[in-house]
Amino acid sequence: MVGLLGHDNGLYADLTARENVEFVAQLVGAGTNDVESALDRLGIDSRVAAARAGALSAGQRRRTALAALVVRRARLWLLDEPHAGLDGQARAELDGILRDATRSGATVVYTTHESEVSGARIPRTITLSGGIVARDVDSADPS
Amino acid sequence: MNAILAIARKDLRIEWRTRTLLARVVPFALLVLVLFAVALDSEPLLLRAAAGLVWLAMLFAAMLLVQRSFDVETADHALDSLLSFVSSPSKVFFGKALSMFVQLFALAVVLLGAAVVLYGARVDGDGVVLLVTVLITATIGLSVVGTLYGVVVANMSGRDSLLPLLALPVLAPLLIGAARATEAALGSDTIDLANGWAWVALLVTYAVVFGSAGAVAFAPLAQSDS
């Protein structure tokens, strides 16, 4: 199963944040506990969870989309600038989620323009310049 | 099956929140029926044409519902996200077609009621079973074709005008079959009940063909849009 998060969040504006996550949970066979756990993990409190996605701030919508991603328990995560729109705390939480995902055996691929910090988060960094691979650093490789 | 129901429930929940059917589609369809009555201005003519006018109004109203159904999917690229993790894209097709069926069936009941009031249409005991069968089979056909063509135009510019241009010609056989079978159910002099059931067979075939085509083609069509 693929967990895809692009520039758009893939949310339904007329459903609440909780309903958006629950909808994904129903489709992948996850339970209520998984929904609660994902909402907690992303710091989505009951007030935000009960608000329609269309009425949330950009950061809250991003958190909701990430909670829906967590519930999917994907084996391959494809993320396009997942930190966009998140504050410092949420960024740290997201890094923790991505670390947990890779530890559980999932493959996480994400793009970012923040090259100075991306190396600290992921074991392999491929730098593209003009559509060509300019650098390929595998920090897990001792050579 | 759970995924199909979850997708249908999601669409119906959004409809309940936004009241598109109640606030826009039902008034529009009723207005079409009223305008037909004003334009034709002849009770025998209206009685003769009632079945066709009801299904014509259904087709126009269905275009609004289909557009709305896919607007919510494309607004934040939710359909792309959904297709990336759902176990089979055909479940998305059938889920959206199911929610469309529920809404269109409710609309069909309202429009038939309006035809009774406005055009003086009547249905007797023998026609009731045929009428209910026509409503179900024709609405299934309309739902699957609407969902199929909805995804075709989902990400196209000018989709509001493209959808009717593409879908209405394909819906012509359904319009003919549903109108003739409904006419038989309403006790018309020009077609008997037995002939009405023959038109139902066409509607069933139509629904099976487009339901199968939609199940197969939905994913490629959705992906080529994205």
Interface residues (C-beta under 8 A of the other chain):
Chain A: M1 V2 G3 L4 L5 G6 D8 N9 G10 L11 Y12 A13 D14 L15 E19 F23 V24 Q26 L27 V28 R52 A53 R72 A74
Chain B: N2 A3 A6 I7 K10 R13 I14 R17 T18 V72 A75 D76 H77 A78 D80 S81 L82 S84 F85 V86 S87
